[in-house]
Amino acid sequence: MTVALGAAPPKPLPIIVKPIVDELLSSWLRRTAHVYTTTAVDVLAHFGIVWPDPLRQADFAQSARIKARLAWGLRTTEARIHRAGHPVPAWRANELVAIDIPFSRCAACEQTWSSTSPALRPYSRSWYEAWRVKCGFCGRPFHLGASSSPPNPDAVLVTDRLWRDAVHGSELFERYLLGHPCGWLPPRLIWSLASIPVRRRHRLQMAFELIVPEASAPTFGMRQETCVTTCRTINPFRRVGMMAAVQRFNQDPRGWLRKFSSSATVAGRTAIARLLSTLPDAIAGSMRGDAPLPAGAPGYLCQAVEAHQIRLKLAVNLGQIRDFCTELNVNAPHNPVESLR
């Protein structure tokens, strides 16, 4: 969708609704528009921004000029506009961000705003982002049990350590999305490693149960036999387990890889070897134990791994294109093209 930027009005709006920390830009615009009994699209048009529906697209990355105009119109900073949007481009939305129906709901916030007009109810970024484990407004966990819930003898206890690791893993994941220093491996590779089959106490299971043993209960959904490479799930317990795995692996990457390898089945060891073959030589050597891990914080190793894997994919694609062109050249003399007259 194309966003057109026209002439700005002489002055920004006189009254702006105060935004809430972690509130989506579309939510803030909608609440501001309610003050003037108009729509958010009309407010944007007043700013000289012609925005096609749906307004939800405003919550994704925009150009510097659009951010500057929004900051001027809403009497705020470009940094605040940036924080009001998802830290991913729109093309990654299907993987990490819900568009219409949120992944999560906060019962406490819904109750707080239940008596307010729907047009004035704020919406949190955290409700739509697949890696978030707690509400961005109140900080409460997403439906991991509430005091108002009826007693359940099968309820799962989320320990303090598991919750703490999940919160840190969620923050680490967002740093990864923003391109900040974030750990040793991209989260999807950590989950791939944690999805390998291992044998423990004569029972076949996934490595997830080694790194996050608290998540062995069926409620967490960690016993699936398929490889997990995305945190897109509506199960808050599963999300907690996946984010805790990211945090714990990054605390001791070599130790966890050693544990996975020692318990892995033949298929699991093959999967580990295949994954290590896609890493830069220096990082793969460190992970195997052939070389020391880099001193201090891992810094941008995560991004280095991603860039290396992109180069490998490009090399494969270019090789396939080259082979295809060679085949066309070889077969051309045998397949003359007849001109149509």
Residue pairs with C-beta under 8 A, 6 or more apart in sequence:
1 52
1 57
2 52
3 49
3 50
3 51
3 52
3 62
3 63
3 66
4 49
4 50
5 48
5 49
5 50
5 65
5 66
5 69
6 48
6 49
6 50
7 48
8 47
8 48
8 69
8 72
8 73
9 46
9 47
9 48
12 47
12 72
12 73
12 74
12 75
13 32
13 36
13 43
13 46
13 73
13 74
13 75
15 32
15 35
15 36
16 32
16 74
16 75
16 76
17 28
17 31
17 32
17 34
17 35
19 28
19 76
19 80
19 84
20 122
20 124
20 137
21 136
21 137
22 124
22 125
22 126
22 136
22 137
23 84
23 122
23 123
23 124
23 125
23 137
24 59
24 84
24 85
24 122
24 123
24 124
24 125
24 128
25 58
25 59
25 70
25 81
25 84
25 85
26 40
26 55
26 56
26 58
26 59
26 123
27 122
27 123
28 74
28 84
28 122
29 40
29 43
29 44
29 55
29 58
29 74
30 39
30 40
30 55
30 119
31 119
31 120
31 122
32 40
32 43
32 74
33 39
33 40
33 42
33 43
34 117
34 119
34 120
36 43
40 55
41 51
41 53
41 55
43 73
44 50
44 51
44 58
45 51
46 73
47 69
47 70
47 72
47 73
48 69
49 66
49 69
49 70
49 73
51 57
51 58
56 99
56 100
57 90
58 85
59 84
59 85
59 86
59 125
59 128
60 85
60 86
60 88
60 89
60 90
60 93
60 97
61 85
61 86
61 88
61 89
61 90
62 70
62 81
62 85
64 78
67 78
67 81
67 82
68 78
70 81
71 77
71 78
71 80
71 81
74 81
84 125
85 125
86 93
86 96
86 97
86 125
86 128
86 129
87 174
87 177
87 178
88 96
88 97
88 177
93 99
95 130
95 230
95 232
96 129
96 130
96 131
96 177
96 230
96 231
96 232
97 128
97 129
97 130
98 127
98 128
98 129
98 130
99 128
102 123
102 127
102 128
103 127
103 128
103 129
103 130
103 232
103 233
103 234
104 126
104 127
104 132
104 135
104 142
104 143
104 234
104 236
105 127
105 142
105 143
106 124
106 127
106 135
106 137
106 138
106 140
106 142
107 143
107 146
107 148
108 135
108 138
108 140
108 146
109 124
109 135
109 137
109 138
113 120
113 121
113 122
122 137
124 135
124 136
124 137
125 132
125 136
126 132
126 134
126 135
126 136
126 137
127 135
127 136
130 230
130 231
130 232
130 233
130 239
131 170
131 173
131 174
131 177
131 231
131 239
131 243
132 142
132 170
133 141
133 142
133 166
133 167
133 170
133 236
133 239
133 240
133 243
134 140
134 141
134 142
134 167
134 170
135 141
135 142
141 158
141 163
141 236
141 240
142 236
142 239
143 236
144 158
144 236
144 237
144 240
145 155
145 158
156 217
156 219
156 220
156 237
158 214
158 237
158 240
159 214
161 214
162 212
162 214
162 215
162 240
162 241
162 244
163 240
165 243
165 244
165 247
165 248
166 239
166 240
166 241
166 243
166 244
166 247
167 243
168 243
168 247
169 242
169 243
169 244
169 245
169 246
169 247
169 248
170 243
172 182
172 183
172 187
172 246
172 247
172 250
173 182
173 187
173 231
173 243
173 246
175 181
175 182
176 182
176 183
176 186
176 187
176 302
179 303
181 297
181 298
181 299
181 300
181 302
182 298
182 302
182 303
183 246
183 249
183 250
183 298
183 301
183 302
184 249
184 250
184 253
184 283
184 287
184 298
184 301
184 302
185 193
185 249
185 250
185 253
185 301
185 302
185 305
186 302
186 305
186 306
187 231
187 246
188 229
188 230
189 275
189 305
190 245
190 246
190 249
190 250
191 227
191 228
191 229
191 230
191 231
191 242
191 245
191 246
192 227
192 228
192 229
192 271
192 275
193 207
193 249
193 256
193 257
193 260
193 271
193 272
193 275
194 206
194 207
194 208
194 210
194 211
194 212
194 228
194 245
194 249
194 260
195 206
195 207
195 208
195 226
195 227
195 228
195 229
196 206
196 207
196 260
196 264
196 265
196 267
196 268
196 271
196 272
197 204
197 205
197 206
197 207
197 225
197 264
197 265
197 267
197 268
198 204
198 205
198 206
198 207
198 209
198 210
198 260
198 263
198 264
198 265
198 268
199 205
199 263
199 264
199 265
200 209
200 210
200 263
204 265
205 223
206 222
206 223
206 224
206 225
207 260
207 263
207 264
207 268
208 215
208 222
208 228
208 241
208 245
209 215
209 216
209 222
209 223
210 256
210 259
210 260
210 263
211 244
211 245
211 248
211 249
211 256
211 259
212 222
212 241
212 244
212 245
212 248
214 241
214 244
215 222
215 237
215 238
215 240
215 241
215 244
216 222
216 223
219 237
220 235
220 237
220 238
220 240
220 241
221 233
221 235
221 237
221 238
222 238
222 241
228 242
231 239
231 242
231 243
233 239
233 242
248 256
249 256
250 298
253 287
253 293
254 286
254 287
254 289
254 293
257 272
257 287
257 288
258 289
260 268
260 272
261 269
261 272
264 271
264 272
276 284
276 287
276 288
277 284
278 308
278 309
278 312
279 287
279 305
279 308
280 304
280 305
280 308
282 291
283 301
283 304
283 305
285 291
286 292
286 293
286 294
294 301
